[in-house]
Amino acid sequence: MPCSRARVDSPGRFRYVPWTMSKPVDVRRELLGAAKKYLLESPKAPEPAPFVPPRLTFAALEKIPMSRSRERILANLEEMYSEAFSRAKAAEDPAQMASLDFAYRREQLYFEILLDVRDALERRG
């Protein structure tokens, strides 16, 4: 498509000269080139950081020494239940006292089993 542009021949005189582009623009080719450049030549994403497993995995538990002793855990459990039992006794609630007694013995058994597993894992490592 020829366009017109003004050119000054001499002072005060303008002459219109047809102006053509040296190379016609193919819009589709330009868009395709830009898309290829964007999609194919874009910088690579940085390498993801190496995966560090959460703290409570089996491997992590093998490395971490257990901080609480068996006696301390069971003493904390007994203290918690004895406070609740004394409150139920002061309220003269035999059903609550029986429920707390059963719950204490059940949780003591659960903790003993978990502590045995922990001790076995520590010996294994």
Steps between C-alpha positions, in 0.01 A plus 500: 500500500667817396475791735579863445749706688604857465849583390651843482664565161586858552419754768128546524407228246364162590473214265309181575698190420355151506652302783505123508647267751800309389355178639126444546395398851335162534308537825431130538867413456597766756249366752613142440861604547417681823304199628788264417743729675277526805422129524819337381771745593374606841749458781492168678331483836746472788563154634272423793665478837579147610212339685550503874251270670298632790646472844292203615603246239645166598851606393473821700375315806801271480732803518320687778570374850182475707497772761245369752563198712241230558468600864442867419226423245316265735539744792344779290212272408443401864512864614244606241256224587548535878401869478187411303425211738531724808257750343250220432547371855437851642183520290401156632442365149564124508421457128763759405753341738443157343525645150826678584645187661426294189632771265820532704572126484419489126726794413775366723490177299508694170799704614684191619453340157618814320799531730591135435491569126714810548755307707515224237563756225775666704672164561472415132672823390 
